Structure formats: structure tokens, C-alpha cells
């Protein structure tokens, strides 16, 4: 259980990180806004549009926050910011980025990995698929989504008229967690900036998150997967604008075939949105 002092320290650190996000991106993006989720953590009173700020404010409660997200379907995500400028941050190509980060040793996962799993597919694709972390087969081959789950993903893509070569596939984590356990928060914090750089370079127009941790990380949400799926979010990072959806991880479908139908509904909607955007 967290003590009051530890909780206060954590909130202060979060507030500082959010402030850094704002200072870095506000100047570049005129319509930039601080994520409501970051503000609600501190119980800051946020005025409604048009309110007289000195006279009237409204406390955004958890229930109201969820409603706003569902109504607007907008996510403004600035990713994780490092105060220390690192060489890989200036990469202008995916191949260069791969060379600069594939020896990463920022977290203990580098000690147990066989291969760093950067991602595979087209580097200028409109479509990006993001999973959670490499498994044992991925660790061996250095490629995401191989083995049974990978074959199922290939079949899912084929069913909606995509091939693996025309999309880009990667994970939140680039190294396999021992025993295929869930990613830890500190591992995500260390690895997520690499993912955001990949998004910046590829500039996808459509993102499909596979699994709970991928969805929660990209949406900055704590919702279970069932509440994230079936919706289209407008994802914004730097100058990248993309439609984002969340669905079940292929490995989860192998464990529970009952989730195949909602997954099929999700990917059909994903393809429909893709086709609609292409026509425009």
C-alpha cells in the first residue's frame, strides 16, 4: 500500500512530466491541449468551454471523464519525454533508428533477451499494428508475431485484404519479458519512446492495437479491453494524425475462441474506415 508521502511524490512527478509535455509541444501545435486524464489525477477543477474562469469551475470526476472520451473519441497523446537528448531521437529513417536502439540496455530485459524485436513490414505504410511484447518465438527470430499467434494474425490481415508486407507490425516492448509475463510499468516507460519515434517516422493514418496493454498504453487509459474495443479514436502525436482502434491479441483468441467474433467485428470496422478514408 502506498503511503501518503509516496503518493504525493508520485503525483508531483506526474505533474512535472505533464508540464514538460505541454512546454515541448504547445509551441509547435496551436490546438494542443493537456490530456484531461492527466489533470483529473490531481483533482484539478477544469472550466467548461465558455465559462467565466474566475467565477465558475467544474470538477471532472471519473464518470464524467469517461463520458467525454466516449463522446469525443479524441486522444491527444504526447508520448514519454526524456530530459536527456539521446542520439536515436534524431533518427530520420527507420533503419537508422533500428541501428541506434537495438543494443538498448535501459531495463533488465536486455539481460534475458535473445533478440531485440524492432518490428517488420513497410516503413511508409498507412497501417500500423501494435502488440504488447515479444513472446518466446519472437525472441528467437527477432520478428514480431510469429508462431501460432503470428499465423492467426496473418490470416486476420488476409481476411480484410492486407498482407504483412504492406503494414508495419511492432510491439510496445522490444524485448521479451521472462516467461511471457505482462509488461511492467517501468518497462513500458523505458520502451515507449522508441515506439513513438517509430510512429513519428512512419506517419501511419491507421493504428490497430492488439491486446490490453497496447490499448491502455496508446490511449493513456485504465479501461479493460472490452471497453476500449469497438470504437474509433482520433489519435494525435506531434504532427501525426491517425484513426486508432483496439482489439484482442491473437494469442488471446487462441486461448478463448469466443473472442474471435468481436475481433472480426473490430477488424471489419477497421477496414471499412480505411476504405472510406482512401476514397476521400
SVG drawing of the C-alpha trace seen along z (x, -y; Angstrom):
<svg xmlns="http://www.w3.org/2000/svg" viewBox="-21 -36 45 58">
<polyline fill="none" stroke="black" stroke-width="0.4" points="0.0,0.0 1.3,-3.4 1.9,-5.9 0.6,-9.4 4.1,-10.7 4.8,-8.3 1.5,-9.1 2.2,-12.8 5.7,-12.4 4.3,-10.3 1.6,-12.9 4.2,-15.7 6.4,-13.7 3.5,-13.0 2.6,-16.7 6.1,-17.7 6.2,-15.2 2.9,-16.5 4.2,-20.1 7.2,-19.1 4.9,-17.6 3.0,-20.8 6.0,-23.1 7.6,-21.0 4.5,-20.7 2.4,-23.7 4.6,-25.9 4.5,-23.6 0.8,-22.8 -1.7,-25.6 -4.6,-23.3 -2.6,-21.3 -4.4,-20.6 -3.3,-19.0 -4.9,-15.5 -7.9,-15.6 -6.7,-12.3 -3.5,-13.9 -5.5,-16.7 -8.1,-14.5 -5.3,-12.7 -4.7,-15.8 -8.4,-16.7 -7.9,-20.0 -11.0,-21.9 -11.4,-22.4 -13.7,-25.1 -16.2,-24.2 -15.7,-26.0 -17.2,-29.5 -17.3,-29.5 -16.1,-32.6 -13.0,-31.0 -12.6,-33.2 -16.2,-32.6 -17.2,-29.1 -15.3,-25.8 -16.3,-22.2 -14.6,-19.2 -14.0,-16.5 -14.9,-13.2 -14.0,-9.8 -17.5,-9.1 -17.6,-12.4 -14.1,-11.9 -15.1,-8.5 -18.2,-10.1 -16.1,-12.8 -13.7,-10.3 -16.6,-8.2 -18.4,-11.2 -15.5,-12.9 -13.4,-9.8 -10.3,-12.0 -6.9,-11.2 -4.1,-13.7 -1.0,-11.8 2.4,-13.4 4.2,-10.2 7.0,-10.0 9.6,-12.8 13.2,-12.4 15.0,-15.4 18.3,-14.0 18.7,-14.3 19.8,-10.9 21.3,-10.1 18.5,-7.9 16.0,-10.8 17.4,-12.5 17.0,-9.4 15.4,-10.3 14.9,-6.8 13.6,-3.6 16.8,-1.7 18.8,-4.3 16.6,-4.1 16.9,-0.3 20.7,-0.6 20.7,-3.1 18.4,-1.3 18.8,2.4 21.5,2.6 19.3,0.9 20.1,1.8 17.8,-0.7 15.9,2.0 16.7,5.5 15.0,7.2 18.2,6.8 19.9,9.3 17.5,12.1 16.6,11.4 17.9,13.3 17.0,10.7 15.7,7.1 12.4,7.1 12.3,3.8 9.3,4.6 8.7,5.7 6.8,4.6 6.6,1.4 8.3,-1.7 5.9,-4.0 2.7,-2.2 -0.6,-3.8 -1.4,-1.0 0.5,-0.1 -0.3,2.8 1.0,2.6 1.1,5.6 2.2,5.8 5.6,7.6 7.6,10.3 7.0,13.9 9.4,16.8 9.2,17.4 9.6,13.7 12.6,13.5 14.2,16.4 13.6,15.0 13.8,11.2 10.5,10.6 7.0,9.8 4.1,12.1 5.5,15.4 4.4,18.9 0.7,19.7 -0.4,16.2 1.5,14.8 -0.1,17.2 -3.5,16.2 -2.6,12.5 -1.6,13.2 -4.9,14.9 -6.8,12.0 -5.0,9.5 -5.6,11.6 -9.3,11.7 -9.5,7.9 -7.3,7.7 -4.0,6.7 -0.7,8.5 2.1,8.4 4.4,6.7 2.1,3.7 1.6,2.9 4.1,2.3 3.9,4.6 5.7,4.0 5.2,4.1 5.1,1.7 8.1,3.6 11.0,4.5 12.3,7.3 10.6,10.4 9.5,10.4 10.6,13.6 8.0,16.4 5.9,14.2 4.6,12.2 2.8,8.9 4.9,5.8 5.7,3.9 5.0,0.1 8.7,-0.8 9.5,1.3 6.8,-0.5 8.1,-3.9 11.6,-3.0 10.5,-1.5 7.5,-3.6 9.6,-6.5 11.1,-4.1 7.5,-3.2 6.6,-6.9 9.6,-7.6 8.5,-4.8 5.1,-6.4 6.7,-9.7 8.8,-8.3 6.2,-6.0 3.3,-8.5 0.5,-5.9 -3.0,-7.0 -4.5,-3.9 -3.3,-2.1 -4.7,1.2 -3.7,2.0 -3.6,5.7 -4.3,6.5 -5.0,4.8 -1.5,3.3 -1.2,2.0 -4.6,0.3 -4.1,-1.1 -0.6,-2.5 -1.7,-4.2 -4.9,-5.6 -3.4,-6.5 -6.4,-4.6 -7.0,-2.1 -10.1,-0.6 -10.4,3.2 -10.1,4.2 -13.9,4.8 -14.5,1.1 -11.8,-0.1 -12.7,2.1 -15.4,1.3 -14.6,-2.4 -12.6,-4.6 -10.3,-7.1 -8.6,-10.1 -5.0,-9.7 -2.7,-12.6 1.1,-12.6 3.3,-15.5 2.2,-16.1 0.8,-12.6 -3.0,-12.1 -4.4,-8.6 -7.5,-6.6 -6.9,-4.2 -8.8,-1.0 -8.2,1.6 -9.0,5.3 -8.0,8.7 -4.5,10.0 -4.2,13.1 -2.7,15.1 -5.9,14.4 -8.0,15.7 -6.1,19.0 -6.9,19.2 -10.6,18.1 -12.2,18.7 -15.3,16.8 -13.4,13.6 -12.9,14.3 -16.3,12.9 -15.8,9.5 -12.3,9.4 -13.8,10.0 -16.3,7.2 -13.4,4.9 -11.2,5.6 -14.1,5.3 -14.8,1.8 -11.1,1.0 -11.0,2.0 -14.2,0.1 -12.8,-3.1 -9.6,-2.6 -11.5,-2.2 -13.7,-5.3 -10.6,-7.4 -8.9,-6.2 -11.9,-7.2 -11.7,-10.7"/>
</svg>
